[in-house]
Amino acid sequence: AASPRTDIRDCSVNPPYLPPTATNTTARLAALRDAMRAHSTHAYIVPSTDAHMSEYIAERDSRLGWLTGFTGSAGTVVVTQDRAALWTDSRYWTQAERQLDCNWELQRTSQCGQGGGWILESVPAGGNVSLDPFLFSIDTWNSYSQALQGSGRALLPMETNLVDQVWGDQRPPPASSEIYGLPAEFTGSSWQEKVAGIRQQMAEHTRRPTAVLLSGLEETACDWGSGATGLFNLRGDDIPYNPVFYSYTLLTSTNISLFVDEARLTAEARQSLRADCPGPLCVELRNYSQARAHLQRYAQGNVTVWLGTEYTTYGLYGVVPQEKLLEDSYSPVMLAKAVKNNKEQELLRAAHVRDAVAVIQYLLWLEKMVPQGQVDEFLGARHIDALRRAQQHSHGPSFESISASGLNAALAHYSKRTLSVDEMYLSDTGGQYLDGTTDITRTMHWGTPTPLQKEAYTRVLMGNIDLSRLVFPPNTAGRNVESFARRALWDVGLNYGHGTGHGIGNFLSVHEWPVGFQSNNVPLTAGMFTSIEPGYYRDGEFGIRIEDIALVVEAQTKEPFLTFEVVSLVPYDRNLIDVSLLSQEQVQGAGSGPSRWPAPAPPPPPRWARWPSARSSPCCSLSCRPDPDSSPAEAASSHHRSLPCFAFFFFYFHPCN
């Protein structure tokens, strides 16, 4: 049922009160309902993903966004002839209230795939519930099937996508950009070696699968195996912020079929695939649209198809007889790419050094410009994006930068609200570099924070430190240690509604599964990278999140144990820290950092002004003093300065009494 929480919208008055950001969806819903009647459909379900179960999607695949006006990255819609509802999680509740009109019921849930009970209430017995089977995972299909089982309502796959039908010629065109190869310096082994590795796993498996189906876009272009970046070492730009391209791969013991728009491959990419030769290590290029038909024909033989259910749609899954399936949550490629080898770790570390330079330049710029009232949220987002693009090997941001001040920091988007010294500001940004993907969140206040703001920030920081310094046994599931990030908040009855962390790729997705702290993530293993990002959000007032990227490493213990090594290099805001709440270990955790850097720093950027003296006074003596004229790059790259001194230079944080 819908939460009793107060809605920004007021749909009880005539005319209804709607925020100016709401979208009028009356005509779109009417057109969809006409199409539903034509197909004898009583309820139609629309997800927020695409045919590859991608988290981030192209505009062409943003069916839920077009239909509702809601632009959050997670949600599910159900439409009947007289009702329409959107399910989304706590990250997007306020955003949804601001973007939905009164045609929509907002269902606030902890998981977006719910709605079975609502469908039973809204669809009469004997009614048909339909969805596009190529847009839903196997598990999601099964959950709806179970919810409707025995109810007299039928769940029917409908391959004609009704949203596409009513969207018509206004729907954006398919991707047409080039599919290109990565330079050799950013790959660690050939795709032939990686194919051999998969085939070895197939031969050693007790079920002896004859083929592996790769449906996730990161699987064809992914970080995995013996240090290489990508099964085929290819990248594309089909989805904003994600260097992937639409494709499927069917890998057998004797053949490799890549389903892709062949015309988009560069000559170098085509040559690297050895597409014009026969043999088990030559790639046979097939049309992207042929994937289902080819799989169906292949499944008619004496075969066993190995697939990962998390990234395979029910539409593909359904063409393979059940007895010929070998199912795991994740394909062998997804599992292998989760663990980075030494080369990949080195590349990701180097990317984080350059990224820190850009972020610190941004913080310095904000410190100067915000008091002048010259920065709004849009301008801030554009500026940090530009600073990242100026860095070596940059390929733009890794997601749409979140630049949010005051009450907007409780949202997952931003507006043209002017930044103020009297409000908190949350910056969640990341970059794509040829050698790695980055993601970092910092929250700051340039004036005098309230006691609640200061305590909440400090407790979020305590959770970040407590989890990042944790020592734990091998094969520990992330969900079993996630509460360490929440403990300091729980102590005073506070919490946050989003996940605590996610994996991250080598020039791939900023949210890389199956690494993280949720129930469906794999056990933590040395070589995995994950974010650690606790937060706290107070609706209508402020939002706090502190996010770092950490590498799972072997701990210095008598027995084999693991811990985290933080690779993010941007200091925290001392102005928001109540040092009296920190333990000595937390003080050390907040002020410590690596004593050596994984790669030479980039050339120093232009000199930046020192921060105002009000933030520059040291809280205690430090063992080193950086040159006052040092640039961010010089401070970040020094082999002799630890992070406390680095932080001191930027007058950000050194926790001392």
C-alpha positions as CSV (number, residue, x, y, z in Angstrom):
1,A,0.0,0.0,0.0
2,A,1.0,3.6,-0.5
3,S,2.9,5.2,2.4
4,P,1.0,7.7,4.5
5,R,4.0,10.1,4.1
6,T,2.9,13.6,3.0
7,D,3.0,14.1,-0.8
8,I,4.3,17.3,-2.4
9,R,1.4,17.0,-4.8
10,D,-2.2,17.8,-3.8
11,C,-4.5,15.8,-6.0
12,S,-7.6,16.4,-3.8
13,V,-8.3,20.0,-5.1
14,N,-9.6,21.1,-8.4
15,P,-7.4,21.9,-10.3
16,P,-4.8,19.8,-8.5
17,Y,-1.7,21.3,-7.2
18,L,1.4,20.1,-9.0
19,P,5.0,21.2,-8.8
20,P,6.2,22.9,-12.0
21,T,8.5,20.0,-12.6
22,A,5.6,17.5,-13.1
23,T,4.8,16.1,-16.5
24,N,1.3,16.0,-18.0
25,T,0.8,12.4,-19.0
26,T,-2.9,12.3,-19.7
27,A,-2.6,11.9,-23.5
28,R,0.1,9.3,-23.2
29,L,-1.8,7.2,-20.8
30,A,-5.0,7.5,-22.9
31,A,-3.0,6.2,-26.0
32,L,-1.5,3.3,-24.0
33,R,-5.0,2.3,-22.7
34,D,-6.3,2.3,-26.2
35,A,-3.5,0.0,-27.2
36,M,-4.2,-2.2,-24.2
37,R,-7.9,-2.5,-25.1
38,A,-6.9,-3.5,-28.7
39,H,-4.8,-6.3,-27.3
40,S,-7.3,-7.4,-24.6
41,T,-4.9,-6.4,-21.8
42,H,-6.3,-5.4,-18.5
43,A,-2.9,-4.4,-16.9
44,Y,0.4,-3.6,-18.5
45,I,3.7,-3.6,-16.7
46,V,6.6,-1.3,-17.7
47,P,10.1,-1.5,-16.2
48,S,12.9,1.0,-16.1
49,T,15.5,-1.2,-17.8
50,D,16.3,-2.4,-21.3
51,A,16.7,-5.8,-23.1
52,H,20.1,-6.3,-21.4
53,M,19.0,-5.6,-17.8
54,S,21.1,-2.4,-17.8
55,E,20.9,0.0,-14.9
56,Y,21.6,2.9,-17.1
57,I,19.7,3.0,-20.4
58,A,19.7,4.9,-23.6
59,E,16.9,7.5,-24.1
60,R,15.4,5.2,-26.7
61,D,14.8,2.6,-24.0
62,S,13.5,5.1,-21.4
63,R,9.9,3.8,-21.8
64,L,9.0,4.4,-18.1
65,G,10.5,7.9,-18.2
66,W,8.6,8.9,-21.3
67,L,5.3,7.5,-20.1
68,T,5.4,9.0,-16.6
69,G,7.9,11.9,-16.6
70,F,9.8,10.3,-13.8
71,T,13.6,10.2,-14.6
72,G,14.9,8.1,-11.7
73,S,17.0,5.1,-12.7
74,A,14.9,2.6,-10.7
75,G,11.2,2.0,-10.9
76,T,8.3,-0.1,-12.2
77,V,5.0,1.0,-13.6
78,V,1.6,-0.8,-13.8
79,V,-1.2,0.7,-15.8
80,T,-4.8,-0.5,-15.9
81,Q,-7.9,1.1,-17.6
82,D,-8.6,3.3,-14.6
83,R,-5.4,3.3,-12.4
84,A,-1.7,3.9,-12.9
85,A,1.0,3.4,-10.3
86,L,4.8,3.8,-10.0
87,W,6.9,1.8,-7.6
88,T,10.3,3.2,-6.6
89,D,12.7,3.1,-3.7
90,S,13.5,5.7,-1.1
91,R,16.2,7.3,-3.2
92,Y,13.6,8.7,-5.5
93,W,10.4,9.3,-3.4
94,T,10.7,13.1,-3.3
95,Q,11.9,13.2,-6.9
96,A,8.9,11.2,-8.0
97,E,6.5,13.5,-6.2
98,R,8.0,16.4,-8.1
99,Q,7.8,14.7,-11.5
100,L,4.5,12.7,-11.5
101,D,1.2,14.3,-12.2
102,C,-2.0,13.2,-10.5
103,N,-2.6,10.4,-13.0
104,W,-0.1,8.4,-11.0
105,E,-0.2,6.8,-7.6
106,L,3.3,6.7,-6.0
107,Q,4.0,3.5,-4.2
108,R,6.9,3.9,-1.9
109,T,8.7,0.6,-1.4
110,S,12.1,-0.8,-0.5
111,Q,12.2,-2.7,-3.8
112,C,11.1,-1.5,-7.2
113,G,9.8,-4.9,-8.5
114,Q,6.8,-5.0,-6.2
115,G,3.1,-4.6,-7.2
116,G,1.6,-8.1,-7.2
117,G,-0.9,-7.2,-4.5
118,W,-1.9,-4.0,-6.2
119,I,-2.5,-5.9,-9.5
120,L,-4.8,-8.3,-7.7
121,E,-6.8,-5.4,-6.3
122,S,-7.0,-3.5,-9.6
123,V,-7.5,-6.3,-12.2
124,P,-10.7,-8.4,-12.0
125,A,-10.6,-12.2,-12.0
126,G,-10.3,-13.4,-15.6
127,G,-8.2,-10.4,-16.6
128,N,-4.9,-10.5,-18.5
129,V,-1.7,-9.0,-17.2
130,S,0.9,-8.4,-19.9
131,L,4.5,-7.3,-20.2
132,D,7.3,-7.4,-22.7
133,P,9.3,-10.6,-21.9
134,F,12.5,-9.0,-23.3
135,L,12.5,-6.3,-20.7
136,F,12.1,-8.4,-17.5
137,S,14.5,-10.7,-15.8
138,I,13.7,-14.3,-15.1
139,D,13.3,-13.7,-11.4
140,T,11.0,-10.7,-11.9
141,W,8.8,-12.7,-14.3
142,N,8.6,-15.5,-11.8
143,S,7.7,-13.2,-8.9
144,Y,4.7,-11.8,-10.9
145,S,3.7,-15.3,-12.0
146,Q,3.7,-16.5,-8.4
147,A,1.7,-13.5,-7.2
148,L,-1.0,-14.2,-9.8
149,Q,-1.0,-18.0,-9.5
150,G,-4.4,-19.4,-8.7
151,S,-6.0,-15.9,-8.8
152,G,-7.8,-16.3,-12.1
153,R,-5.6,-13.7,-13.7
154,A,-3.2,-14.6,-16.5
155,L,0.3,-13.3,-16.9
156,L,0.9,-13.1,-20.7
157,P,4.1,-12.3,-22.5
158,M,3.5,-9.7,-25.3
159,E,6.3,-9.2,-27.8
160,T,4.6,-6.1,-29.2
161,N,5.8,-3.4,-26.9
162,L,2.8,-1.2,-26.3
163,V,4.8,1.8,-25.1
164,D,6.9,1.7,-28.2
165,Q,3.8,1.5,-30.3
166,V,2.2,4.7,-28.8
167,W,5.6,6.5,-28.6
168,G,5.7,6.1,-32.4
169,D,8.0,8.2,-34.5
170,Q,8.8,10.4,-31.5
171,R,10.9,7.6,-30.1
172,P,14.7,8.4,-30.4
173,P,16.6,6.5,-33.1
174,P,18.9,3.5,-32.5
175,A,22.5,4.1,-31.6
176,S,24.8,4.7,-34.6
177,S,28.2,5.6,-33.0
178,E,31.3,3.6,-33.7
179,I,32.3,0.5,-31.8
180,Y,36.0,0.8,-31.2
181,G,38.9,-1.1,-29.7
182,L,40.9,-0.1,-26.5
183,P,44.6,0.8,-26.9
184,A,46.9,-2.0,-25.9
185,E,48.2,-0.2,-22.9
186,F,44.8,-0.5,-21.2
187,T,44.4,-4.2,-21.8
188,G,46.3,-7.0,-20.2
189,S,45.7,-10.0,-22.4
190,S,44.1,-10.9,-25.7
191,W,40.5,-11.8,-26.1
192,Q,41.6,-15.2,-27.4
193,E,43.2,-16.0,-24.1
194,K,40.1,-15.0,-22.3
195,V,37.9,-17.2,-24.5
196,A,40.2,-20.1,-23.8
197,G,39.7,-19.4,-20.1
198,I,35.9,-19.6,-20.4
199,R,36.1,-22.8,-22.4
200,Q,38.3,-24.3,-19.7
201,Q,35.6,-23.5,-17.1
202,M,33.1,-25.1,-19.4
203,A,35.2,-28.3,-19.7
204,E,35.8,-28.5,-16.0
205,H,32.1,-28.0,-14.9
206,T,30.3,-31.1,-13.8
207,R,27.4,-30.3,-16.2
208,R,29.8,-29.9,-19.1
209,P,27.9,-27.0,-20.8
210,T,28.3,-26.7,-24.5
211,A,27.8,-22.9,-24.7
212,V,27.8,-19.8,-22.6
213,L,25.2,-17.0,-23.3
214,L,26.3,-13.5,-22.5
215,S,23.5,-11.0,-22.4
216,G,24.8,-8.2,-20.2
217,L,26.4,-5.4,-22.1
218,E,29.4,-5.5,-19.7
219,E,29.9,-9.2,-20.5
220,T,30.9,-8.6,-24.1
221,A,32.8,-5.5,-23.1
222,C,33.9,-6.2,-19.6
223,D,36.8,-6.3,-17.1
224,W,37.6,-9.9,-16.3
225,G,40.1,-12.7,-16.6
226,S,43.9,-12.3,-16.7
227,G,44.1,-8.5,-16.5
228,A,42.4,-7.6,-19.8
229,T,39.7,-5.0,-20.2
230,G,36.8,-6.6,-22.2
231,L,36.0,-10.0,-23.6
232,F,36.8,-8.6,-27.0
233,N,38.6,-5.4,-25.7
234,L,35.9,-3.3,-27.4
235,R,33.9,-0.3,-26.3
236,G,31.1,1.8,-27.6
237,D,28.9,4.8,-26.6
238,D,25.4,3.4,-26.9
239,I,24.4,4.3,-23.4
240,P,25.2,7.7,-21.9
241,Y,28.1,7.5,-19.4
242,N,28.7,3.8,-20.1
243,P,31.2,2.8,-22.7
244,V,29.3,-0.3,-23.9
245,F,27.5,-1.3,-27.1
246,Y,24.4,-3.4,-27.8
247,S,25.4,-7.0,-28.3
248,Y,24.9,-10.6,-27.3
249,T,27.5,-13.4,-27.4
250,L,27.0,-17.1,-27.7
251,L,30.3,-18.9,-27.0
252,T,30.6,-22.6,-27.7
253,S,33.5,-24.9,-27.5
254,T,34.1,-24.5,-31.2
255,N,32.5,-21.2,-32.2
256,I,32.0,-17.6,-31.2
257,S,29.0,-15.7,-32.4
258,L,28.8,-12.0,-31.7
259,F,25.4,-10.4,-32.3
260,V,26.0,-6.7,-33.1
261,D,25.4,-4.0,-35.7
262,E,28.4,-5.0,-37.8
263,A,28.4,-1.8,-39.8
264,R,29.4,0.2,-36.7
265,L,32.6,-1.7,-36.0
266,T,35.7,0.3,-36.9
267,A,38.1,-1.4,-39.3
268,E,40.6,-1.9,-36.5
269,A,37.9,-3.5,-34.3
270,R,36.8,-5.8,-37.0
271,Q,40.4,-6.9,-37.7
272,S,41.0,-7.6,-34.0
273,L,38.1,-10.0,-34.0
274,R,39.5,-12.0,-36.9
275,A,35.9,-11.9,-38.3
276,D,36.9,-13.0,-41.8
277,C,38.6,-16.3,-40.9
278,P,37.2,-19.7,-39.8
279,G,38.1,-21.6,-36.7
280,P,37.4,-21.7,-32.9
281,L,39.2,-18.4,-32.2
282,C,37.6,-16.4,-34.9
283,V,34.4,-14.3,-34.2
284,E,31.4,-14.9,-36.4
285,L,29.5,-11.6,-36.7
286,R,25.7,-11.8,-36.8
287,N,23.0,-9.3,-36.8
288,Y,22.0,-8.1,-33.4
289,S,18.3,-8.9,-34.1
290,Q,19.1,-12.5,-34.8
291,A,20.2,-13.4,-31.3
292,R,16.9,-15.0,-30.2
293,A,16.3,-17.0,-33.4
294,H,19.9,-18.3,-33.4
295,L,19.7,-19.3,-29.8
296,Q,16.4,-21.1,-30.4
297,R,17.9,-23.1,-33.3
298,Y,21.0,-23.9,-31.3
299,A,18.9,-25.2,-28.4
300,Q,17.3,-27.8,-30.6
301,G,20.4,-29.9,-30.5
302,N,22.1,-32.0,-27.8
303,V,23.3,-28.9,-25.9
304,T,23.5,-27.3,-22.5
305,V,23.4,-23.5,-22.3
306,W,25.1,-21.8,-19.3
307,L,23.7,-18.4,-18.5
308,G,23.5,-15.9,-15.7
309,T,19.9,-15.2,-14.6
310,E,20.5,-11.7,-13.4
311,Y,21.3,-10.4,-16.9
312,T,19.2,-12.7,-19.1
313,T,15.7,-11.7,-20.0
314,Y,12.7,-14.1,-19.7
315,G,12.3,-13.7,-23.5
316,L,15.7,-15.3,-24.2
317,Y,15.5,-17.7,-21.3
318,G,12.2,-19.0,-22.5
319,V,13.5,-20.3,-25.9
320,V,15.8,-22.8,-24.3
321,P,14.2,-26.0,-22.9
322,Q,14.5,-26.2,-19.1
323,E,16.5,-29.4,-19.2
324,K,19.1,-27.8,-21.4
325,L,19.8,-24.9,-19.1
326,L,22.6,-24.4,-16.6
327,E,21.6,-21.5,-14.5
328,D,23.7,-19.4,-12.1
329,S,22.9,-15.9,-10.8
330,Y,25.9,-14.6,-12.7
331,S,27.7,-15.9,-15.8
332,P,31.3,-17.1,-15.4
333,V,32.3,-13.8,-17.2
334,M,30.5,-11.6,-14.6
335,L,32.1,-13.5,-11.7
336,A,35.6,-13.4,-13.2
337,K,35.5,-9.7,-14.0
338,A,34.6,-8.9,-10.4
339,V,38.1,-9.7,-9.2
340,K,40.7,-7.3,-10.6
341,N,44.3,-8.5,-11.1
342,N,47.4,-6.5,-10.4
343,K,47.3,-4.7,-13.8
344,E,43.7,-3.7,-13.4
345,Q,44.3,-2.6,-9.9
346,E,47.2,-0.4,-11.0
347,L,45.0,1.1,-13.8
348,L,42.2,1.9,-11.4
349,R,44.5,3.5,-8.8
350,A,46.0,5.7,-11.5
351,A,42.6,6.9,-12.6
352,H,41.7,7.8,-9.0
353,V,44.8,9.9,-8.6
354,R,43.9,12.1,-11.6
355,D,40.2,12.1,-10.6
356,A,41.2,13.4,-7.2
357,V,43.0,16.3,-8.8
358,A,39.8,17.3,-10.7
359,V,37.6,17.0,-7.6
360,I,39.9,19.0,-5.4
361,Q,40.1,21.7,-8.1
362,Y,36.3,21.8,-8.0
363,L,36.2,22.2,-4.2
364,L,38.7,25.0,-4.4
365,W,36.6,26.7,-7.1
366,L,33.4,26.3,-5.0
367,E,35.1,27.8,-1.9
368,K,35.8,30.9,-3.9
369,M,32.6,31.2,-6.0
370,V,29.8,30.1,-3.6
371,P,30.2,33.1,-1.2
372,Q,29.7,35.4,-4.3
373,G,26.4,33.8,-5.1
374,Q,27.6,32.9,-8.6
375,V,27.1,29.1,-8.6
376,D,23.8,27.1,-9.1
377,E,23.5,23.4,-9.1
378,F,23.6,23.1,-12.9
379,L,26.7,25.3,-13.2
380,G,28.4,23.2,-10.5
381,A,27.7,20.0,-12.3
382,R,29.0,21.4,-15.6
383,H,32.2,22.7,-14.0
384,I,33.2,19.4,-12.3
385,D,32.5,17.6,-15.6
386,A,34.7,20.0,-17.4
387,L,37.5,19.6,-14.9
388,R,37.4,15.9,-15.4
389,R,37.4,16.1,-19.1
390,A,40.7,18.1,-18.9
391,Q,42.4,15.1,-17.2
392,Q,44.5,12.6,-19.2
393,H,42.7,9.6,-20.6
394,S,39.3,11.2,-19.8
395,H,36.2,9.9,-21.5
396,G,33.7,12.2,-19.7
397,P,31.6,11.6,-16.6
398,S,30.6,8.1,-15.5
399,F,27.0,9.2,-14.6
400,E,25.0,12.4,-14.6
401,S,26.7,14.5,-11.9
402,I,24.5,15.0,-8.8
403,S,25.0,18.6,-7.6
404,A,22.4,19.3,-4.9
405,S,22.2,22.0,-2.2
406,G,19.9,22.3,0.8
407,L,16.7,20.3,0.5
408,N,17.6,19.2,-3.0
409,A,20.4,17.1,-1.5
410,A,17.7,14.7,-0.3
411,L,16.9,14.0,-4.0
412,A,18.7,12.1,-6.7
413,H,18.7,15.0,-9.1
414,Y,19.4,18.7,-9.1
415,S,18.1,22.0,-10.5
416,K,19.1,25.6,-11.0
417,R,19.0,26.2,-7.2
418,T,21.8,28.6,-6.2
419,L,24.4,27.3,-3.8
420,S,24.6,29.1,-0.5
421,V,27.1,29.3,2.4
422,D,24.1,28.8,4.7
423,E,23.2,25.3,3.3
424,M,24.8,21.9,2.9
425,Y,25.9,20.9,-0.5
426,L,26.2,17.3,-1.8
427,S,28.3,16.5,-4.8
428,D,28.1,12.9,-6.2
429,T,30.2,12.6,-9.3
430,G,32.4,10.2,-11.2
431,G,34.6,10.0,-14.3
432,Q,35.3,7.6,-17.1
433,Y,39.0,7.2,-18.0
434,L,40.5,4.7,-20.4
435,D,42.2,3.1,-17.3
436,G,39.3,3.1,-14.9
437,T,36.0,4.4,-13.7
438,T,35.6,6.6,-10.6
439,D,32.8,7.6,-8.3
440,I,33.0,9.8,-5.2
441,T,30.6,11.8,-3.0
442,R,31.4,14.6,-0.7
443,T,29.1,16.8,1.4
444,M,30.2,20.2,2.6
445,H,29.0,23.4,4.3
446,W,30.7,26.7,3.9
447,G,29.0,28.5,6.8
448,T,27.8,27.4,10.2
449,P,26.1,24.0,10.2
450,T,23.4,23.2,12.7
451,P,24.1,20.8,15.5
452,L,21.9,18.2,13.8
453,Q,23.7,18.6,10.5
454,K,27.1,18.3,12.2
455,E,26.2,15.2,14.2
456,A,24.5,13.5,11.2
457,Y,27.6,14.2,9.0
458,T,29.9,12.9,11.7
459,R,28.0,9.7,12.1
460,V,27.9,9.1,8.4
461,L,31.6,9.6,8.3
462,M,32.0,7.2,11.3
463,G,30.1,4.6,9.4
464,N,32.3,5.1,6.3
465,I,35.4,4.7,8.5
466,D,34.2,1.7,10.5
467,L,33.4,-0.3,7.4
468,S,36.5,0.7,5.5
469,R,38.8,-0.3,8.4
470,L,37.0,-3.6,9.2
471,V,39.0,-6.8,9.2
472,F,36.9,-9.9,8.2
473,P,37.4,-13.6,7.2
474,P,37.6,-14.6,3.6
475,N,34.4,-15.5,1.7
476,T,32.4,-13.1,3.9
477,A,29.2,-11.9,2.2
478,G,29.0,-8.1,2.0
479,R,25.5,-8.2,3.6
480,N,27.1,-9.6,6.7
481,V,29.3,-6.6,7.3
482,E,27.1,-3.8,5.9
483,S,25.7,-2.9,9.3
484,F,29.1,-1.5,10.3
485,A,28.4,1.4,8.0
486,R,25.0,2.0,9.7
487,R,25.9,1.4,13.4
488,A,26.8,5.0,14.3
489,L,23.5,6.2,12.8
490,W,21.5,3.4,14.4
491,D,22.9,4.4,17.8
492,V,20.8,7.6,17.7
493,G,17.8,6.2,15.7
494,L,18.9,7.4,12.2
495,N,19.3,5.4,9.0
496,Y,19.4,5.6,5.2
497,G,17.3,3.8,2.6
498,H,19.8,3.0,-0.2
499,G,22.5,0.4,-0.5
500,T,25.9,0.8,1.2
501,G,28.1,0.1,-1.8
502,H,28.5,-1.3,-5.3
503,G,31.3,-2.6,-7.5
504,I,33.0,-0.4,-10.1
505,G,34.6,-1.2,-13.5
506,N,37.7,-0.6,-15.4
507,F,36.4,1.9,-18.0
508,L,32.9,0.4,-17.7
509,S,29.9,0.7,-15.5
510,V,30.1,2.8,-12.4
511,H,27.8,0.3,-10.7
512,E,29.4,-3.1,-11.4
513,W,27.7,-6.3,-10.2
514,P,28.0,-8.7,-8.5
515,V,30.2,-6.8,-6.0
516,G,28.6,-5.0,-3.1
517,F,26.8,-5.3,0.2
518,Q,23.3,-6.5,-0.8
519,S,21.8,-9.9,-0.4
520,N,22.4,-11.0,-4.1
521,N,26.1,-10.0,-4.1
522,V,28.9,-12.6,-4.1
523,P,31.3,-13.0,-1.2
524,L,34.0,-10.3,-0.8
525,T,37.3,-11.5,-2.3
526,A,40.8,-9.9,-2.5
527,G,41.0,-7.9,-5.8
528,M,37.4,-6.6,-5.7
529,F,36.7,-2.8,-5.8
530,T,33.6,-1.5,-4.0
531,S,32.2,1.8,-3.0
532,I,31.5,2.5,0.7
533,E,28.8,5.2,0.8
534,P,26.6,5.6,3.9
535,G,24.3,8.6,4.1
536,Y,21.5,10.4,5.9
537,Y,18.6,12.4,4.3
538,R,16.2,14.7,6.0
539,D,13.3,15.5,3.6
540,G,12.9,19.2,2.9
541,E,16.1,20.1,4.7
542,F,19.3,18.4,3.7
543,G,21.1,15.3,2.5
544,I,24.4,13.8,3.4
545,R,26.5,11.1,1.7
546,I,30.2,10.2,2.0
547,E,31.4,7.8,-0.7
548,D,34.8,6.4,-1.3
549,I,36.1,3.5,-3.5
550,A,37.9,0.8,-1.7
551,L,39.9,-2.3,-2.7
552,V,39.5,-5.6,-0.9
553,V,43.0,-6.6,0.2
554,E,44.7,-9.2,2.4
555,A,44.9,-7.9,6.0
556,Q,48.1,-8.0,8.0
557,T,47.0,-10.6,10.4
558,K,48.3,-14.0,11.7
559,E,45.6,-15.9,9.8
560,P,44.3,-15.1,6.3
561,F,41.8,-12.3,6.7
562,L,40.7,-9.4,4.5
563,T,40.2,-5.7,4.9
564,F,39.7,-2.6,2.7
565,E,42.1,-0.2,1.3
566,V,40.5,3.1,0.3
567,V,41.8,4.4,-3.1
568,S,39.7,7.6,-3.1
569,L,42.0,10.6,-2.3
570,V,39.7,13.5,-1.7
571,P,39.6,14.7,1.9
572,Y,36.5,15.3,4.0
573,D,35.0,18.6,5.2
574,R,36.3,19.4,8.7
575,N,33.7,22.1,9.1
576,L,31.1,19.4,9.5
577,I,32.9,17.1,11.8
578,D,32.2,16.9,15.5
579,V,35.6,15.5,16.6
580,S,34.2,14.7,20.1
581,L,32.1,11.9,18.6
582,L,35.1,10.1,17.0
583,S,37.0,7.3,18.6
584,Q,40.8,7.4,18.3
585,E,40.6,4.7,15.6
586,Q,38.1,6.8,13.7
587,V,40.3,9.8,14.0
588,Q,43.2,7.8,12.5
589,G,40.9,6.4,9.8
590,A,39.7,9.8,8.7
591,G,43.1,11.3,8.6
592,S,45.2,8.4,7.2
593,G,45.9,7.6,3.6
594,P,48.4,5.8,1.3
595,S,52.0,6.8,1.7
596,R,52.7,6.0,-2.0
597,W,50.8,6.4,-5.2
598,P,50.2,3.9,-7.9
599,A,51.3,6.0,-10.8
600,P,53.0,9.3,-11.5
601,A,50.6,12.2,-11.2
602,P,49.5,14.1,-14.2
603,P,51.2,17.4,-15.1
604,P,50.4,20.1,-12.5
605,P,47.3,22.1,-13.4
606,P,47.3,25.9,-13.0
607,R,48.1,27.3,-9.5
608,W,45.1,27.5,-7.3
609,A,44.5,30.1,-4.6
610,R,44.8,29.1,-1.0
611,W,41.5,28.6,0.8
612,P,40.3,31.5,3.0
613,S,42.1,31.9,6.3
614,A,38.9,31.0,8.2
615,R,39.3,27.4,7.1
616,S,43.1,27.3,7.0
617,S,44.0,27.5,10.6
618,P,45.4,24.1,11.7
619,C,43.8,22.3,14.5
620,C,47.0,20.8,15.6
621,S,50.6,20.6,14.5
622,L,51.4,18.3,11.6
623,S,54.7,16.5,10.9
624,C,54.9,18.0,7.4
625,R,53.9,21.2,5.7
626,P,53.1,21.4,2.0
627,D,54.3,24.3,-0.1
628,P,51.6,26.9,0.1
629,D,51.9,27.3,-3.7
630,S,51.5,23.6,-4.4
631,S,48.9,22.7,-7.0
632,P,46.3,20.0,-6.3
633,A,48.3,17.6,-8.5
634,E,51.5,18.2,-6.7
635,A,49.8,17.6,-3.3
636,A,48.0,14.5,-4.5
637,S,51.1,12.9,-6.1
638,S,53.7,13.4,-3.5
639,H,55.4,10.2,-2.4
640,H,56.3,11.8,0.9
641,R,53.1,13.4,2.0
642,S,50.4,11.3,3.7
643,L,46.8,12.1,3.3
644,P,46.6,14.1,6.6
645,C,49.1,16.6,5.1
646,F,47.3,16.5,1.9
647,A,44.1,17.3,3.7
648,F,45.8,20.1,5.7
649,F,46.9,21.8,2.5
650,F,43.3,22.0,1.3
651,F,42.1,22.9,4.8
652,Y,39.6,20.1,4.7
653,F,40.2,17.8,7.5
654,H,42.7,16.7,10.1
655,P,40.8,15.5,13.2
656,C,42.5,16.7,16.3
657,N,41.5,17.9,19.7
